Amino acid sequence: MLTLAVMTVMTLVTSFGAYGQAKVYFTKEITPESLVKIYHALGVEPQGRVAVKISTGEGGNNHYLKPTLIRNLVEEVNGTIVECCTAYGGTRQDPKKHWETIHAHGFDSIFAVDLMDEFGQIRIPVKDQKHLKYDIVGEHLTNYQFMINLAHFKGHAMGGFGGVLKNASIGVASTAGKAYIHTAGKTDDASIAWGPKYLAAGPTQDDFLESMAAAAQAVHNYFNGQVVYINVMNNMSVDCDCDGHPAKPELKDMGIMASTDPVALDQACLDKVFNYQGKPGDDNKPLINRINRQHGTYITVYAAQIGLGSTKYQLVDLDK
């Protein structure tokens, strides 16, 4: 069953091709060639140095976007893979372990890789200051003039799902920035962010989702809109690539979607998952349940409210 929030948003997406709607491109093919094809369909020429923001995946996780899949696209734009350290322990919280994981997963043997917060962090402005007064990101973000936000669309234990909005917010944030977003501006100290004080006293789930939306907008605005967004809908476990022991995906791969509007893109992916007619061996219900449990659909609603994008879109099927 769809939640009320999802049904409300879905009623907005009824008029395709109307003036002002973002275009969301789709292909069911998930190949290195189709990734380049959908990128070119966006019609945006990168300017300056290009950052390709991905998740390099937690040690033990095998669902992240593989170097072999993304190689053609990264080479096409002469891009640099960019990442930041995590805030919860594991194999990517400190630079040394993170580089070991990057190497184990084969990224640094193929690409230039930049761990953006390895040597420091900076604060960038936040337009929506309901919770956050600024966004804390890796200082090497200043090395780039254009970003390809290349996200793996899947579930997430805290956000419900992870797509380009999460990849822009939590993904670009430094360790301190991740703590700051997760606590909705209460603390940037990762050592206490998940302690009893903050787990018991807040923030609410919606505060967290609103903070993610605000941070995603901060990164988008930092690049003056010189960002394109791509979601790869494969290996869609209910768990994120940040989980070292993710659940096995129960939903089959769906394809790739891309847009210049991150809200429209995540919304289109949500709609595809929620509207899919599942069956045994290809079941969308576990992912839907994970998203609903965390009120995950609210992030696109709030992101649209603060002006990051729109939940309305025109779907363009590149396979037709």
ROLUM-146406 format. One line per field, with one value per residue (C-alpha): residue in three letters; x, y, z. Coordinates in steps of 0.5 Angstrom, whole numbers, plus 500, padded with zeros to 3 digits. Layout:
REM ROLUM-146406
aa ala|...
east X|...
north Y|...
up Z|...
This chain:
REM ROLUM-146406
aa met|leu|thr|leu|ala|val|met|thr|val|met|thr|leu|val|thr|ser|phe|gly|ala|tyr|gly|gln|ala|lys|val|tyr|phe|thr|lys|glu|ile|thr|pro|glu|ser|leu|val|lys|ile|tyr|his|ala|leu|gly|val|glu|pro|gln|gly|arg|val|ala|val|lys|ile|ser|thr|gly|glu|gly|gly|asn|asn|his|tyr|leu|lys|pro|thr|leu|ile|arg|asn|leu|val|glu|glu|val|asn|gly|thr|ile|val|glu|cys|cys|thr|ala|tyr|gly|gly|thr|arg|gln|asp|pro|lys|lys|his|trp|glu|thr|ile|his|ala|his|gly|phe|asp|ser|ile|phe|ala|val|asp|leu|met|asp|glu|phe|gly|gln|ile|arg|ile|pro|val|lys|asp|gln|lys|his|leu|lys|tyr|asp|ile|val|gly|glu|his|leu|thr|asn|tyr|gln|phe|met|ile|asn|leu|ala|his|phe|lys|gly|his|ala|met|gly|gly|phe|gly|gly|val|leu|lys|asn|ala|ser|ile|gly|val|ala|ser|thr|ala|gly|lys|ala|tyr|ile|his|thr|ala|gly|lys|thr|asp|asp|ala|ser|ile|ala|trp|gly|pro|lys|tyr|leu|ala|ala|gly|pro|thr|gln|asp|asp|phe|leu|glu|ser|met|ala|ala|ala|ala|gln|ala|val|his|asn|tyr|phe|asn|gly|gln|val|val|tyr|ile|asn|val|met|asn|asn|met|ser|val|asp|cys|asp|cys|asp|gly|his|pro|ala|lys|pro|glu|leu|lys|asp|met|gly|ile|met|ala|ser|thr|asp|pro|val|ala|leu|asp|gln|ala|cys|leu|asp|lys|val|phe|asn|tyr|gln|gly|lys|pro|gly|asp|asp|asn|lys|pro|leu|ile|asn|arg|ile|asn|arg|gln|his|gly|thr|tyr|ile|thr|val|tyr|ala|ala|gln|ile|gly|leu|gly|ser|thr|lys|tyr|gln|leu|val|asp|leu|asp|lys
east 500|502|503|499|505|507|500|500|506|504|498|503|506|500|501|507|510|507|511|516|517|524|526|528|531|530|534|533|540|545|551|558|555|548|551|555|548|544|549|549|542|542|545|550|557|562|566|573|575|569|568|564|561|560|560|566|562|563|568|564|559|558|552|556|557|563|569|568|560|562|569|567|563|569|573|569|569|576|573|576|572|571|569|569|570|564|562|560|566|567|572|571|571|579|583|587|582|578|584|585|577|578|584|580|574|579|577|584|587|583|581|584|581|580|578|576|576|583|586|581|574|570|563|559|552|546|539|534|537|531|536|543|547|552|554|561|564|571|575|577|570|574|578|572|567|562|560|556|552|553|548|546|539|537|534|537|537|536|533|529|532|539|539|542|539|543|549|549|548|551|556|559|559|565|565|563|558|555|554|551|546|544|543|539|544|545|552|558|562|561|564|557|552|549|550|544|543|542|538|533|532|532|532|526|526|523|528|534|530|529|537|539|535|538|545|543|541|547|552|547|548|555|556|551|547|553|551|548|544|544|541|543|537|541|542|537|538|534|540|545|552|555|552|558|553|547|541|540|536|529|528|531|535|530|535|538|535|538|536|539|533|535|528|525|530|529|522|521|525|521|515|518|519|512|508|512|508|512|512|515|523|522|519|518|515|521|524|517|517|524|522|515|518|523|518|523|519|518|525|523|517|521|526|521|518|525|526|531|527|520|516|513|517|517|519|523|524|531|529|523
north 500|507|512|518|522|518|519|526|527|522|526|532|528|527|532|530|535|541|548|548|541|538|533|526|521|514|507|500|499|499|499|503|505|507|511|515|516|518|523|526|526|532|536|540|541|541|547|547|541|536|532|525|524|517|512|508|503|500|494|488|491|489|493|500|502|498|502|498|501|508|508|510|516|518|518|522|528|527|527|526|521|525|522|524|520|517|519|512|508|502|502|509|514|516|517|511|506|510|510|502|501|505|501|494|496|498|506|508|504|506|514|520|520|525|524|531|532|529|535|539|542|548|551|553|558|554|558|554|555|552|547|548|555|552|546|543|540|537|543|540|542|548|545|543|547|542|536|530|527|519|516|509|509|504|504|507|505|512|516|511|511|514|518|524|528|524|524|531|532|527|525|531|533|532|527|533|535|529|529|536|534|528|532|537|542|540|538|537|532|525|522|524|525|518|518|518|525|526|520|521|529|529|531|528|524|530|535|530|530|537|538|533|537|544|541|538|545|548|544|545|553|552|550|555|550|547|540|534|528|521|515|508|503|497|492|496|493|496|498|503|502|505|498|493|487|489|485|482|486|483|488|487|492|497|502|509|516|522|530|537|537|533|533|531|525|522|523|519|514|513|513|508|503|505|504|497|491|486|479|473|474|481|484|492|491|491|497|501|499|501|508|509|507|513|517|518|521|527|529|531|534|539|540|542|547|550|551|546|543|540|534|535|532|529|522|521|514|513|506|508
up 500|498|504|504|503|496|494|495|491|485|484|482|477|472|466|462|457|461|461|466|468|469|464|467|462|463|460|462|460|465|462|461|454|457|462|457|453|458|461|454|453|459|454|459|457|463|465|468|473|474|480|480|486|488|494|494|498|505|506|506|501|494|492|490|483|480|477|470|470|471|467|460|463|468|462|458|462|465|471|478|483|490|496|504|510|514|521|524|524|519|514|511|517|517|511|512|512|507|502|503|502|495|493|495|491|485|484|485|480|474|476|480|486|491|499|499|507|508|510|512|511|510|511|505|505|507|504|508|515|519|522|519|519|514|511|512|506|504|503|496|494|492|487|482|478|475|479|476|482|480|485|487|488|494|501|507|514|516|510|508|501|498|491|489|494|500|495|495|502|507|501|500|507|512|518|522|517|517|524|523|518|522|528|525|527|534|534|529|533|530|537|540|535|536|543|548|549|541|540|546|545|537|532|529|523|519|522|519|512|512|514|508|503|505|505|498|496|499|494|488|489|491|484|481|478|474|477|473|477|475|479|477|480|481|487|490|497|503|506|503|500|507|510|511|511|507|506|499|494|493|487|480|477|473|469|470|470|470|470|472|477|483|486|480|479|486|485|479|482|488|483|479|485|488|482|480|480|484|484|487|486|484|490|491|498|502|499|500|507|508|505|509|515|515|512|506|501|505|503|496|498|503|497|493|498|499|491|490|484|483|484|477|471|464|463|457|455|451|449|445
